[in-house]
């Protein structure tokens, strides 16, 4: 009984997985588009730029 319930749940989660991931990605994109978080994104962009400049071929 318990094993059957677990396998049913597992199959159900496998079906829902892509929808759930796309939903999370959409929410994250919405969150990042808000202006409050642009302040938080700035240091990451700066850090990415400096790490790119340290590499020999910057645009790889």
Secondary structure as a PSIPRED ss2 file (coil, helix, strand):
# PSIPRED VFORMAT (PSIPRED V4.0)

   1 X C   1.000  0.000  0.000
   2 X H   0.000  1.000  0.000
   3 X H   0.000  1.000  0.000
   4 X H   0.000  1.000  0.000
   5 X H   0.000  1.000  0.000
   6 X H   0.000  1.000  0.000
   7 X H   0.000  1.000  0.000
   8 X H   0.000  1.000  0.000
   9 X H   0.000  1.000  0.000
  10 X H   0.000  1.000  0.000
  11 X H   0.000  1.000  0.000
  12 X H   0.000  1.000  0.000
  13 X H   0.000  1.000  0.000
  14 X H   0.000  1.000  0.000
  15 X H   0.000  1.000  0.000
  16 X H   0.000  1.000  0.000
  17 X H   0.000  1.000  0.000
  18 X H   0.000  1.000  0.000
  19 X H   0.000  1.000  0.000
  20 X H   0.000  1.000  0.000
  21 X H   0.000  1.000  0.000
  22 X H   0.000  1.000  0.000
  23 X H   0.000  1.000  0.000
  24 X H   0.000  1.000  0.000
  25 X H   0.000  1.000  0.000
  26 X H   0.000  1.000  0.000
  27 X H   0.000  1.000  0.000
  28 X H   0.000  1.000  0.000
  29 X H   0.000  1.000  0.000
  30 X H   0.000  1.000  0.000
  31 X H   0.000  1.000  0.000
  32 X H   0.000  1.000  0.000
  33 X H   0.000  1.000  0.000
  34 X C   1.000  0.000  0.000
  35 X H   0.000  1.000  0.000
  36 X H   0.000  1.000  0.000
  37 X H   0.000  1.000  0.000
  38 X H   0.000  1.000  0.000
  39 X H   0.000  1.000  0.000
  40 X H   0.000  1.000  0.000
  41 X H   0.000  1.000  0.000
  42 X H   0.000  1.000  0.000
  43 X H   0.000  1.000  0.000
  44 X H   0.000  1.000  0.000
  45 X H   0.000  1.000  0.000
  46 X H   0.000  1.000  0.000
  47 X H   0.000  1.000  0.000
  48 X H   0.000  1.000  0.000
  49 X H   0.000  1.000  0.000
  50 X H   0.000  1.000  0.000
  51 X H   0.000  1.000  0.000
  52 X H   0.000  1.000  0.000
  53 X H   0.000  1.000  0.000
  54 X H   0.000  1.000  0.000
  55 X C   1.000  0.000  0.000
  56 X C   1.000  0.000  0.000
  57 X C   1.000  0.000  0.000
  58 X C   1.000  0.000  0.000
  59 X C   1.000  0.000  0.000
  60 X C   1.000  0.000  0.000
